[in-house]
Amino acid sequence: MTDSIGVYSTAGEMLAALRQRRISSVELVEMHLNRIESCDGPLNAIPVRTADRAREAALIADAAMARGERGALLGLPITLKESTQTAGLPQSAGIVALKDYRPPLDGPVAASVLAAGACLLGKTNIPVALEDWQADSPVYGRTNNPWDLTRTPGGSTGGGAAALAAGMTPLEIGSDIGGSIRVPGAFCGVYGHRPSETAVPRAGAFPFADLANPGVVMGVQGPLARSALDLELLFDVVIGPVEGESVGWQLELPAARHERLGDFRVAVMPTMPWVRPSAEVHGKVEELSGVLGRAGAKVGEAMPVVDFEQYYLDYSALLGVITSQGKSRAEREDMARVMSGSGDAHMSAIAKGLTIDAAGFLGLLDRREMARQAWRTFFSDWDVLIGPITLDVAFTHQTGVDYQRTLPIDDQLVPYMLNIVYPMWAIFAGQPSTAFPAGLSNAGLPLGLQAIGSYLEDRTTLKFAQILEQEWHGFQVPPGY
């Protein structure tokens, strides 16, 4: 007897039902496999399916629970982003030359999830090299948004967000160096948490990036879910030191700063001078500010004291350094020539990063540390910073070169790459950021916002989102699902 547990139950509810023996892991896995079979055709969210593996894990989980064993995710179905290192399963990152690559070992995140007893349903779709806010690759094809099949689910964790919204998985692991957890969360109406940069091991998020490299900054791995409580549940499974560090230390994150909405000191991000979000996104920021004020919270417009434009350009240059490390010098120089002529400031800064020398790279890291100090000062006066995560609702599918694309924002077209402006605030300085649903647009599409917090105080932004889930907006099931 499943006791009303369905595909849209939260992960916490599913785990409670498993532990109380109101549903078996075998039943729960079959429920999700059937859901994938019936729903995923038009979506193409889970192109790598591991049904036999999930069924075997479910049998093992049921036997373990019958012996009285417990695990944080024991018996729970789950999906992983295709680019997550998982032994014996594809890890192409959407790159055709790597379509047959299968790593021999689990990366740290997959190892933690599987050790906690999760039953892996499959791996979710991504764009080529994880470099888009779509999930369209020559390896697996295009993923569509369950709210509107003509629109992107976001990227790069687009398949995972679509699978969550369509009830095909209760939990997903993504990665984020350009909004790749939080943008899909907003576009599909689910939750996503970008952890503090060192809270979750960063190895294994891309093919052959199997070992931690202290010079590779900004990129993180983190959870997506349909509930803010579920975000923290999965976050607690994957946090911890990188390989080799656990002999000397363990990560103990502080508790959330507050438990009541009215106790929070909430800064509101001002509109960036070079790109304004849509009126509906801006309206949601104002609506939430009103809710917070009426709850008794301190609310005011504020940002860390940094040069906004320099921060943006430094992030872009550092992104160029990190995302091009596998390319030859000649390839990077060719790319830089093309990007430099685009006329786009973001692309020109990336071009700078493609050919920067070691001294220039160290200079970027110095300015990053100054930015991190500015955030520390800022969060002595504020608890969270709220603002947009995307410029608007999910956009219709795009093709062509990134810097030649545009996005319709209200009555104007803006350069496609400006969608990075609001995600990058947390990324450059390694801050935690939780994306949460903010209701629907006039056209009935999900809108999302983000809450940025102080470094290693992930539980504060998670708690903030959990309270809003109860007192403002939460996940809504897409029509027809």
C-alpha positions in Angstrom: 0.0 0.0 0.0 1.6 3.3 -1.1 -0.4 5.4 1.4 -0.9 8.3 -1.0 2.7 8.6 -1.9 2.9 9.7 -5.5 5.5 11.1 -8.0 4.9 14.7 -6.7 5.4 13.8 -3.0 8.5 15.4 -1.6 11.7 13.4 -1.1 11.2 13.8 2.7 7.7 12.3 2.4 9.0 9.4 0.3 11.7 8.6 2.8 9.3 8.7 5.7 7.0 6.3 3.9 9.9 4.0 3.2 11.1 4.0 6.8 7.6 3.3 8.1 7.3 0.5 5.5 4.2 2.1 4.0 5.8 1.7 0.6 8.8 -0.4 -0.6 11.7 0.9 -2.5 10.8 -1.5 -5.3 7.4 0.1 -5.6 8.8 3.6 -5.4 11.4 2.9 -8.1 8.8 1.3 -10.4 6.5 4.3 -9.9 9.2 6.6 -11.2 10.3 4.3 -14.0 6.7 4.1 -15.2 6.5 7.9 -15.0 9.7 8.3 -17.0 8.3 5.9 -19.7 5.0 7.8 -19.9 6.3 11.4 -19.7 9.8 11.7 -21.0 9.2 11.2 -24.7 8.3 14.8 -25.5 10.7 16.1 -22.9 13.9 14.1 -23.5 15.1 14.9 -20.0 16.7 11.6 -19.0 18.4 10.2 -22.0 20.7 7.8 -20.0 18.4 5.4 -18.2 19.5 2.9 -15.7 16.3 1.0 -14.9 18.0 -2.4 -14.1 20.5 -0.7 -11.8 17.7 1.2 -10.0 15.7 -2.0 -9.5 18.7 -3.9 -8.1 19.4 -1.0 -5.7 15.8 -1.0 -4.6 15.9 -4.7 -3.8 19.1 -4.1 -1.8 17.5 -1.1 0.0 14.4 -3.1 0.9 16.5 -5.9 2.4 18.6 -3.4 4.3 15.5 -1.7 5.8 14.1 -5.0 6.7 17.2 -5.5 8.8 16.7 -2.2 10.5 19.4 -0.3 8.6 19.1 3.4 7.8 20.6 5.6 5.3 20.0 9.3 4.4 18.6 8.4 1.0 18.1 4.6 1.5 15.6 3.4 -1.2 15.0 6.8 -2.7 15.0 7.2 -6.5 17.3 9.9 -7.8 18.9 11.3 -11.0 22.3 12.8 -11.7 23.4 15.3 -14.3 25.1 13.5 -17.2 28.4 15.2 -16.6 28.5 13.9 -13.0 31.3 11.3 -12.8 29.6 7.9 -12.2 31.4 4.6 -12.7 30.4 2.8 -15.9 27.9 5.4 -17.1 28.3 8.0 -19.9 30.0 11.2 -19.0 30.2 13.1 -22.3 29.1 16.5 -21.2 27.4 16.6 -24.5 30.7 16.5 -26.4 30.5 14.1 -29.4 34.1 13.1 -29.1 33.4 11.8 -25.6 30.0 10.1 -26.3 31.5 6.7 -25.5 33.5 7.8 -22.4 32.6 6.0 -19.2 34.7 6.7 -16.1 35.9 3.7 -14.2 35.2 5.2 -10.7 32.5 7.2 -9.0 33.3 10.9 -8.4 32.9 12.2 -4.8 29.3 13.4 -5.3 28.0 10.3 -7.0 29.8 8.2 -4.3 28.2 10.1 -1.5 24.7 9.8 -3.0 25.0 6.1 -3.8 26.6 5.4 -0.4 23.5 7.0 1.2 21.4 4.4 -0.5 19.9 6.2 -3.4 18.6 4.2 -6.4 19.9 5.8 -9.6 17.1 6.1 -12.3 19.4 7.7 -14.9 21.4 10.7 -16.0 19.9 13.9 -17.2 20.5 16.0 -20.4 22.9 18.9 -20.8 24.2 21.2 -23.5 27.5 20.9 -25.2 30.3 21.3 -22.6 27.7 22.6 -20.2 28.0 26.0 -21.9 24.4 27.2 -22.4 21.1 28.0 -20.6 19.6 25.2 -22.7 20.0 21.4 -22.7 20.6 20.7 -26.3 23.5 18.5 -27.5 24.4 16.4 -30.6 24.9 13.4 -28.3 21.4 13.4 -26.8 19.3 15.9 -28.6 17.2 18.7 -27.1 15.3 18.8 -23.8 12.0 20.7 -23.6 10.4 22.5 -20.7 7.3 20.7 -19.3 5.6 24.1 -18.9 5.9 24.8 -22.6 7.7 22.4 -25.0 8.7 25.3 -27.3 10.9 26.7 -24.4 14.2 25.8 -22.8 14.2 24.1 -19.4 17.3 26.1 -18.7 20.9 24.9 -18.6 23.1 23.4 -18.1 21.2 21.2 -15.6 18.2 21.5 -17.9 17.3 17.8 -18.1 17.4 17.6 -14.3 15.1 20.6 -13.7 12.6 19.3 -16.4 12.6 15.8 -14.8 11.8 17.3 -11.4 9.0 19.5 -12.7 7.5 16.5 -14.6 7.5 14.2 -11.5 10.2 11.9 -12.9 12.6 12.2 -10.0 12.4 13.7 -6.5 16.0 14.9 -6.4 18.8 15.9 -8.8 22.4 16.9 -8.6 23.6 19.7 -10.9 26.6 22.0 -11.3 26.9 25.7 -11.5 29.6 28.1 -12.9 27.2 30.2 -14.9 23.9 29.8 -13.2 23.5 26.1 -14.3 21.7 25.0 -11.1 19.6 28.2 -10.4 18.6 29.2 -13.9 17.0 25.8 -14.7 15.4 26.0 -11.3 13.7 29.3 -12.1 12.7 28.3 -15.7 11.1 25.0 -14.5 9.6 26.3 -11.2 11.8 24.2 -8.9 14.4 24.9 -6.2 18.2 24.9 -6.8 21.0 25.6 -4.4 24.5 26.7 -5.4 26.6 25.8 -2.4 29.4 27.8 -1.0 32.4 27.2 -3.2 34.2 24.7 -0.9 31.2 23.1 0.8 30.9 20.3 -1.7 33.8 18.5 -3.4 34.2 19.9 -6.9 35.9 17.0 -8.6 34.0 14.8 -11.0 31.7 17.5 -12.4 33.2 17.3 -15.9 34.9 14.5 -17.9 38.4 13.8 -16.8 38.2 16.4 -14.0 38.5 13.6 -11.5 40.8 15.2 -9.0 40.4 18.4 -7.1 42.4 21.3 -8.6 42.7 24.3 -6.2 43.3 26.6 -9.1 39.9 25.8 -10.7 37.6 28.2 -8.9 33.9 29.2 -9.1 32.4 25.9 -10.3 30.3 23.9 -7.8 28.0 20.9 -7.6 24.8 21.1 -5.8 21.1 19.9 -5.3 17.9 20.6 -7.2 14.5 19.6 -5.8 10.8 20.4 -5.7 11.0 21.5 -2.0 13.4 23.7 -0.1 13.5 21.1 2.7 14.6 18.5 0.1 17.4 20.8 -1.0 18.9 20.7 2.4 18.3 17.0 2.7 20.4 16.3 -0.4 22.9 19.1 0.5 23.6 17.3 3.8 24.5 14.1 1.9 27.1 15.7 -0.5 28.8 18.3 1.7 32.3 17.6 3.0 36.0 18.0 2.4 37.7 17.1 -0.8 39.6 13.8 -1.1 42.6 13.7 1.1 41.4 16.4 3.5 39.0 14.4 5.6 41.9 13.0 7.6 42.4 16.5 9.2 39.0 18.2 9.2 35.3 17.9 8.8 32.9 20.5 7.6 30.5 21.9 10.3 28.3 24.6 8.8 26.7 27.1 11.2 23.0 27.0 11.8 20.7 29.4 10.0 20.9 32.9 11.4 17.1 33.0 11.9 14.1 30.8 12.1 11.4 33.5 11.6 10.9 35.6 8.5 10.5 38.7 10.5 14.0 38.4 12.1 15.8 38.5 8.8 17.8 41.5 7.6 17.1 41.4 3.8 19.0 43.4 1.3 17.4 43.9 -2.1 19.6 43.9 -5.1 19.4 47.1 -7.2 18.8 46.8 -10.9 22.2 46.6 -12.7 22.8 49.7 -14.9 23.5 47.7 -18.0 20.5 45.2 -18.0 17.1 45.4 -16.4 15.0 42.3 -15.8 11.5 42.1 -17.2 8.7 44.0 -15.4 7.3 40.7 -14.2 10.6 39.6 -12.6 11.1 43.1 -11.1 7.5 43.0 -9.9 8.2 39.7 -8.0 11.1 41.3 -6.2 8.9 44.1 -5.1 6.1 41.7 -4.1 8.5 39.7 -2.0 9.9 42.9 -0.4 6.4 43.8 0.6 5.8 40.4 2.1 9.1 40.6 4.1 8.3 44.1 5.3 4.9 43.1 6.5 6.4 40.2 8.4 8.6 42.6 10.3 11.9 41.9 8.5 14.4 44.7 7.9 14.3 45.4 4.1 16.4 47.8 2.1 18.2 48.2 -1.2 21.9 47.4 -0.8 24.9 45.6 -2.4 28.5 44.9 -1.4 30.8 47.9 -2.0 32.4 46.9 -5.2 32.8 48.4 -8.7 29.9 46.7 -10.4 31.3 46.8 -13.9 34.8 45.6 -12.9 33.2 42.7 -10.9 31.3 41.6 -14.0 34.3 41.8 -16.2 36.6 40.0 -13.8 34.0 37.2 -13.4 33.9 37.0 -17.2 37.6 36.8 -17.6 38.0 34.2 -14.9 35.2 32.2 -16.6 37.3 32.3 -19.7 40.3 30.9 -17.9 38.5 28.1 -16.1 36.3 26.9 -19.0 39.1 26.8 -21.5 41.7 24.8 -19.6 41.4 21.8 -21.8 42.0 23.7 -25.1 45.3 24.2 -26.8 47.0 27.6 -27.0 46.1 27.9 -30.7 42.4 27.0 -30.0 42.2 29.6 -27.3 43.8 32.3 -29.4 41.4 31.6 -32.3 38.4 31.7 -29.9 39.7 35.0 -28.4 40.0 36.6 -31.8 36.4 35.8 -32.6 35.0 36.9 -29.2 37.0 40.1 -29.1 35.3 41.2 -32.3 31.8 40.5 -31.0 31.2 43.9 -29.5 29.9 42.3 -26.3 31.7 43.3 -23.1 31.2 39.9 -21.5 32.5 38.0 -24.5 35.5 40.4 -24.8 36.3 39.8 -21.2 36.1 36.0 -21.7 38.5 36.5 -24.6 40.9 38.2 -22.3 40.7 35.2 -20.0 41.4 32.8 -22.9 44.9 34.2 -23.4 45.8 35.7 -20.0 49.3 34.9 -18.6 50.0 33.5 -15.2 50.5 37.0 -13.6 47.2 38.2 -15.0 45.5 35.1 -13.6 46.9 35.7 -10.2 45.8 39.3 -10.5 42.2 38.1 -11.1 42.4 35.9 -8.0 43.7 38.9 -6.0 40.7 41.0 -7.1 38.4 38.1 -6.3 39.7 38.0 -2.8 39.0 41.7 -2.4 35.5 41.0 -3.6 35.1 38.2 -1.1 36.2 40.6 1.7 33.5 43.1 0.5 30.9 40.3 0.8 32.1 39.5 4.4 31.7 43.1 5.3 28.3 43.3 3.7 26.9 40.3 5.6 27.8 41.8 8.9 24.9 44.1 8.3 22.6 41.9 6.3 21.5 38.2 6.4 20.6 37.6 2.8 20.5 39.4 -0.5 17.5 38.8 -2.7 17.2 39.6 -6.4 16.5 38.1 -9.8 18.2 35.0 -11.0 17.1 35.3 -14.7 16.0 38.2 -16.8 12.6 36.7 -17.5 10.7 33.4 -17.8 12.1 30.6 -19.9 12.8 31.7 -23.4 12.0 29.8 -26.6 14.6 27.5 -28.0 17.6 29.3 -29.5 20.2 28.3 -32.0 23.3 29.9 -33.4 26.3 31.6 -31.8 25.8 32.8 -28.2 26.9 36.4 -28.8 24.7 36.7 -31.8 21.5 35.6 -30.0 19.1 38.0 -28.3 16.4 37.6 -25.6 13.1 39.5 -25.7 12.7 41.3 -22.4 9.5 43.3 -22.4 9.6 45.6 -25.4 13.3 45.2 -26.3 15.8 42.7 -27.4 18.9 42.3 -25.2 22.1 40.4 -25.9 21.7 36.7 -24.9 24.8 36.7 -22.7 23.4 39.4 -20.4 21.4 36.6 -18.8 24.6 35.9 -16.8 24.6 39.2 -14.9 22.4 38.2 -12.0 23.7 34.6 -11.6 27.3 35.7 -11.6 27.1 37.8 -8.3 27.3 34.7 -6.2 29.6 32.8 -8.5 32.6 35.1 -8.7 33.1 35.3 -4.9 32.0 31.8 -4.1 28.9 32.7 -2.1 25.9 30.3 -1.5 22.7 31.1 -3.4 19.3 29.4 -3.3 16.9 29.8 -6.2 13.2 29.5 -5.3 9.9 29.8 -7.1 8.2 33.2 -7.2 4.9 32.2 -8.7 3.7 32.4 -12.3 3.9 35.0 -15.0 0.8 36.4 -16.6 1.3 33.8 -19.3 1.4 31.0 -16.7 5.1 30.3 -16.8 7.3 30.0 -13.7 9.2 32.9 -12.3 12.1 32.5 -9.8 14.3 34.6 -7.6 17.5 33.9 -5.6 18.8 34.6 -2.1 22.5 35.0 -1.7 24.1 34.4 1.6 27.4 34.7 3.5 30.2 32.2 2.6 29.7 28.8 4.3 26.3 30.0 5.8 24.3 27.9 3.3 21.8 27.0 5.9 20.7 30.6 6.2 19.6 30.9 2.5 18.2 27.4 2.7 16.1 28.3 5.7 15.0 31.5 4.1 13.7 29.6 1.1 12.0 27.0 3.4 10.1 29.7 5.2 9.0 31.3 1.9 7.8 27.9 0.7 5.3 28.0 3.5 4.5 31.7 3.5 4.8 32.9 -0.1 5.2 30.7 -3.2 6.3 27.1 -3.7 6.5 24.5 -6.5 3.5 24.1 -8.7 2.8 21.2 -11.0 2.9 22.1 -14.7 -0.4 21.8 -16.5 -1.0 18.4 -17.9 1.4 16.6 -15.6 
